Amino acid sequence: MKSKCLLFFSHLVSFIRGRTFRLLKRILILVVLVTAAFAAYEYIVVRVKGYPREMHLMDRQYRTIPIHLERRTATHLHITRRDTGRFFIYKIEDLHPMSQWQIHLYPITSSLIKPRN
């Protein structure tokens, strides 16, 4: 039993010292840096530049919608379609999950329900 554990740890140590581990470590560092750069870019686009924003969204039928995002609520988007110029209120749940994630990065700026006095 003891020799099997030692054999396992010796293989583990040789793997960590090997080229494969160094390559995997470099790839992991590159993935983390690219993810951080993408997150910083999205933060600047969303929080600093804010509304209105021109973008393309995808609905659940994989159709691309060119829009001009005016503002969003917790459940709806206030958009103007760039191709027709018409104003719409669009449900966020009708979007593709990736577009929903993209929209949820933007701050909620308005509410459809008026507060009670």
Secondary structure as UniProt FT lines:
FT   HELIX           2..17
FT   HELIX           19..43
FT   HELIX           44..49
FT   STRAND          53..59
FT   TURN            60..61
FT   STRAND          64..72
FT   STRAND          76..81
FT   TURN            82..84
FT   STRAND          87..91
FT   HELIX           92..94
FT   HELIX           97..104
//
